[in-house]
Amino acid sequence: TRAGWRGEPLSSLAVVQELDLMQMAAGPIAGGGGDGGGLRSLLSDSVARRGLFICVTCHVCQQFSGINNVFNYSTIFLTSNGVDAATVVIISVLMNVGNVAITVVSVRLMDLSGRRSLMLVSCVGMALSTVALTSSLSCPGYGWTAPLAIASVVGFVMSFGVGLGPVPWLLPAELFAPDRCALGASVSAGSNWMANFVVGQAFMPLSNALKSACFLPFAVVVCGFAVFVTRTVPETKGKSLDQILFELSAHTAQGRPTVLRKPGGRF
């Protein structure tokens, strides 16, 4: 405390009073109770509830895009669908290199292009890559199938890294008030890991059933998520927390985010 810095003993009245004030200020957040913390309190706040809905949906769809299945099962999946071992090795190396490279680029793109636009670019790129991968695996034996399989897997991973990878982890800090942020981020992260578990357990039965088309259900999820982003996720680039929270509170009944206007009627 400041009194402690002045050399006053810890038992002095000034130190005790400052500690009491600090405890009162931090109590609702640190203790998980009161007005700032607690899941019940979070859900009872309409603005925080909407932010939680957006964040959880983004995290769940991140995993249901199938990204971890590409990393975890690509060798098994590609080999079982007729891709030769040399091509599988090339895919494994290039998709990890691409993942690192696009992560570096996305740090710069985040504030240049905006969160919503990056997630939409991710969705389009991942959907197109999934269609290309399905096409290459459905037509084995042709000269173009191996190059197309390589390009589609690398394109899938890099498209994910543009927006759908980093943005959901950033959103809780931008969609929750400070006293709600820690709990909102925790619930969002928990939903991410639960979705990761579900997708990981479901992929091999899905792969055995659909064969070369097993990634198409993930493409459907990605397309649906693009609609969700367009209609529901507010753009947070260049806005203060107060502006973002106002957009959440002023959300229209049609399910579209309200656009704030600057003085003079300009966007």
Wavefront OBJ file of the C-alpha trace (Angstrom):
o trace
v 0.000 0.000 0.000
v 0.990 3.641 -0.288
v 1.101 3.893 3.519
v 3.461 0.916 3.585
v 5.690 2.608 1.013
v 5.913 5.599 3.329
v 7.467 3.347 5.962
v 4.451 3.095 8.271
v 4.130 -0.183 10.230
v 1.709 -2.774 8.870
v -0.407 -2.512 12.016
v -0.953 1.233 11.616
v -4.475 2.565 11.081
v -3.583 4.049 7.667
v -2.382 0.695 6.319
v -5.442 -1.149 7.669
v -7.793 1.411 6.132
v -6.120 1.186 2.727
v -6.259 -2.626 2.789
v -9.962 -2.500 3.663
v -10.634 -0.186 0.731
v -8.660 -2.427 -1.650
v -10.531 -5.514 -0.441
v -13.899 -3.820 -0.881
v -12.991 -2.780 -4.427
v -11.689 -6.206 -5.456
v -14.123 -8.350 -3.509
v -16.891 -8.888 -6.088
v -14.410 -9.827 -8.829
v -11.888 -11.873 -6.883
v -14.448 -13.673 -4.781
v -16.776 -14.604 -7.646
v -19.746 -13.139 -5.828
v -21.468 -9.800 -5.563
v -22.536 -7.767 -8.551
v -19.382 -8.287 -10.610
v -18.834 -12.024 -10.418
v -20.769 -15.261 -10.398
v -22.316 -17.081 -13.324
v -25.851 -16.285 -12.167
v -25.028 -12.594 -12.061
v -23.404 -12.817 -15.490
v -26.454 -14.476 -17.013
v -28.849 -12.033 -15.366
v -27.158 -9.112 -17.139
v -28.640 -8.859 -20.645
v -25.555 -7.134 -22.098
v -23.134 -9.620 -20.565
v -25.413 -12.493 -21.552
v -25.350 -11.398 -25.179
v -21.568 -11.026 -25.078
v -21.322 -14.524 -23.605
v -23.590 -15.921 -26.317
v -21.388 -14.404 -29.029
v -18.119 -15.529 -27.429
v -19.277 -19.089 -26.707
v -20.679 -19.471 -30.217
v -17.417 -18.253 -31.740
v -15.377 -20.654 -29.620
v -17.603 -23.640 -30.327
v -17.683 -22.946 -34.067
v -13.908 -22.511 -34.020
v -13.586 -26.145 -32.992
v -16.500 -27.373 -35.105
v -14.725 -25.949 -38.151
v -12.631 -29.126 -37.998
v -9.282 -27.413 -37.599
v -7.876 -29.740 -34.944
v -8.938 -32.769 -36.950
v -6.654 -31.546 -39.729
v -3.728 -31.412 -37.316
v -4.552 -34.544 -35.327
v -5.833 -36.918 -38.005
v -4.484 -35.641 -41.314
v -2.035 -38.513 -41.772
v -4.627 -41.210 -41.062
v -7.364 -39.470 -43.005
v -5.313 -38.701 -46.099
v -3.636 -42.110 -46.242
v -6.959 -43.939 -45.907
v -8.313 -41.909 -48.838
v -5.528 -42.837 -51.229
v -2.987 -40.041 -50.742
v 0.565 -41.387 -50.976
v 3.024 -41.144 -48.083
v 5.278 -38.569 -49.756
v 2.363 -36.194 -50.305
v 1.219 -36.648 -46.707
v 4.674 -35.636 -45.455
v 4.670 -32.540 -47.661
v 1.204 -31.601 -46.396
v 2.239 -32.049 -42.753
v 5.291 -29.814 -43.154
v 3.632 -27.093 -45.216
v 0.512 -26.784 -43.094
v 2.608 -26.216 -39.957
v 4.805 -23.690 -41.742
v 1.689 -21.978 -43.064
v 0.141 -21.933 -39.599
v 3.153 -20.128 -38.142
v 3.400 -17.696 -41.050
v -0.260 -16.687 -41.015
v -0.176 -16.211 -37.237
v 2.502 -13.556 -37.678
v 0.514 -11.886 -40.454
v -2.792 -11.960 -38.548
v -1.310 -9.894 -35.712
v -0.955 -7.032 -38.185
v -4.258 -7.674 -39.949
v -6.277 -7.639 -36.731
v -6.302 -3.854 -36.408
v -6.168 -3.117 -40.122
v -9.156 -5.103 -41.327
v -11.369 -5.561 -38.280
v -12.475 -8.659 -36.409
v -15.660 -9.458 -38.316
v -14.094 -9.162 -41.756
v -11.213 -11.442 -40.780
v -13.595 -14.104 -39.480
v -15.634 -13.869 -42.684
v -12.481 -14.247 -44.783
v -11.634 -17.305 -42.682
v -15.045 -18.837 -43.281
v -14.907 -18.320 -47.052
v -11.360 -19.644 -47.330
v -12.044 -22.700 -45.169
v -15.250 -23.560 -47.019
v -13.550 -23.329 -50.422
v -10.573 -25.339 -49.172
v -12.885 -28.053 -47.865
v -14.638 -28.327 -51.223
v -11.251 -28.510 -52.981
v -10.006 -31.192 -50.572
v -13.153 -33.251 -51.035
v -12.787 -32.995 -54.808
v -9.163 -34.129 -54.737
v -9.918 -37.101 -52.495
v -12.956 -38.108 -54.524
v -10.866 -38.397 -57.719
v -7.733 -40.378 -56.822
v -5.188 -41.337 -59.437
v -5.157 -38.125 -61.457
v -2.074 -35.935 -61.767
v -3.803 -32.929 -60.239
v -5.147 -34.647 -57.117
v -1.940 -34.531 -55.030
v -1.183 -30.829 -55.708
v -4.817 -29.926 -55.054
v -4.815 -31.894 -51.787
v -1.672 -30.070 -50.658
v -3.018 -26.650 -51.611
v -6.417 -27.272 -50.010
v -5.068 -28.461 -46.649
v -2.532 -25.628 -46.434
v -5.205 -23.160 -47.550
v -7.590 -24.499 -44.902
v -5.049 -24.017 -42.117
v -3.968 -20.565 -43.275
v -7.570 -19.423 -43.721
v -8.262 -20.499 -40.161
v -5.248 -18.563 -38.901
v -6.422 -15.318 -40.497
v -9.436 -14.817 -38.254
v -11.287 -17.811 -36.865
v -8.181 -18.876 -34.963
v -7.197 -15.696 -33.077
v -10.361 -13.562 -32.994
v -12.522 -15.713 -30.653
v -9.771 -15.503 -28.023
v -9.696 -11.727 -28.350
v -13.442 -11.088 -28.189
v -14.037 -11.633 -24.436
v -11.745 -8.706 -23.614
v -13.803 -6.524 -25.960
v -17.369 -7.688 -25.270
v -17.416 -7.776 -21.466
v -17.241 -5.017 -18.896
v -14.077 -5.242 -16.761
v -15.874 -6.874 -13.833
v -17.370 -9.532 -16.141
v -14.359 -10.209 -18.338
v -12.572 -12.875 -16.291
v -15.647 -15.068 -15.858
v -16.822 -14.517 -19.424
v -13.405 -15.473 -20.802
v -13.308 -18.566 -18.563
v -16.711 -19.809 -19.704
v -15.771 -19.152 -23.340
v -12.493 -21.059 -23.013
v -14.287 -23.929 -21.287
v -16.765 -24.186 -24.149
v -13.843 -24.257 -26.576
v -12.261 -27.243 -24.861
v -15.570 -29.097 -24.579
v -16.209 -28.577 -28.285
v -12.656 -29.734 -29.008
v -13.329 -32.960 -27.096
v -16.623 -33.607 -28.887
v -15.168 -33.034 -32.359
v -12.104 -35.132 -31.599
v -14.229 -38.070 -30.484
v -16.655 -37.780 -33.388
v -14.201 -37.401 -36.261
v -13.051 -40.981 -36.801
v -16.605 -42.439 -36.869
v -17.519 -39.599 -39.224
v -14.488 -40.311 -41.400
v -15.316 -44.007 -41.590
v -18.899 -43.232 -42.572
v -18.367 -40.415 -45.092
v -14.891 -41.316 -46.389
v -13.588 -38.528 -48.638
v -16.583 -36.308 -47.836
v -16.064 -36.312 -44.083
v -15.022 -32.653 -43.989
v -18.181 -31.425 -45.698
v -20.160 -31.238 -42.415
v -17.496 -28.878 -41.100
v -17.907 -26.741 -44.222
v -21.623 -26.492 -43.425
v -20.760 -25.319 -39.909
v -18.357 -22.721 -41.282
v -20.973 -21.384 -43.705
v -23.539 -21.161 -40.918
v -21.007 -19.385 -38.737
v -20.411 -16.825 -41.482
v -24.123 -15.976 -41.354
v -23.922 -15.717 -37.568
v -20.935 -13.348 -37.766
v -22.684 -11.167 -40.328
v -25.890 -10.876 -38.318
v -24.739 -10.975 -34.717
v -21.074 -10.177 -34.045
v -20.408 -6.433 -33.651
v -17.310 -4.927 -35.188
v -15.037 -3.848 -32.338
v -12.187 -2.335 -34.339
v -11.501 1.274 -33.334
v -14.298 1.432 -30.747
v -14.177 2.040 -27.030
v -15.573 -0.503 -24.611
v -18.501 1.827 -23.866
v -19.409 1.965 -27.554
v -19.250 -1.822 -27.890
v -21.390 -2.401 -24.802
v -23.904 0.149 -26.096
v -24.155 -1.767 -29.372
v -24.814 -4.971 -27.480
v -27.508 -3.316 -25.354
v -29.123 -1.637 -28.379
v -29.248 -4.801 -30.475
v -32.417 -4.833 -32.548
v -35.110 -7.477 -32.446
v -34.174 -8.556 -35.974
v -30.845 -9.831 -34.668
v -28.586 -7.284 -36.354
v -25.994 -5.199 -34.509
v -26.806 -1.518 -34.226
v -24.289 0.687 -36.047
v -23.137 3.706 -34.091
v -22.968 6.981 -35.973
v -20.515 9.738 -35.325
v -21.709 13.337 -35.079
v -22.792 14.704 -38.444
v -24.405 11.425 -39.552
v -21.233 9.777 -40.852
v -20.265 6.241 -39.942
l 1 2 3 4 5 6 7 8 9 10 11 12 13 14 15 16 17 18 19 20 21 22 23 24 25 26 27 28 29 30 31 32 33 34 35 36 37 38 39 40 41 42 43 44 45 46 47 48 49 50 51 52 53 54 55 56 57 58 59 60 61 62 63 64 65 66 67 68 69 70 71 72 73 74 75 76 77 78 79 80 81 82 83 84 85 86 87 88 89 90 91 92 93 94 95 96 97 98 99 100 101 102 103 104 105 106 107 108 109 110 111 112 113 114 115 116 117 118 119 120 121 122 123 124 125 126 127 128 129 130 131 132 133 134 135 136 137 138 139 140 141 142 143 144 145 146 147 148 149 150 151 152 153 154 155 156 157 158 159 160 161 162 163 164 165 166 167 168 169 170 171 172 173 174 175 176 177 178 179 180 181 182 183 184 185 186 187 188 189 190 191 192 193 194 195 196 197 198 199 200 201 202 203 204 205 206 207 208 209 210 211 212 213 214 215 216 217 218 219 220 221 222 223 224 225 226 227 228 229 230 231 232 233 234 235 236 237 238 239 240 241 242 243 244 245 246 247 248 249 250 251 252 253 254 255 256 257 258 259 260 261 262 263 264 265 266 267
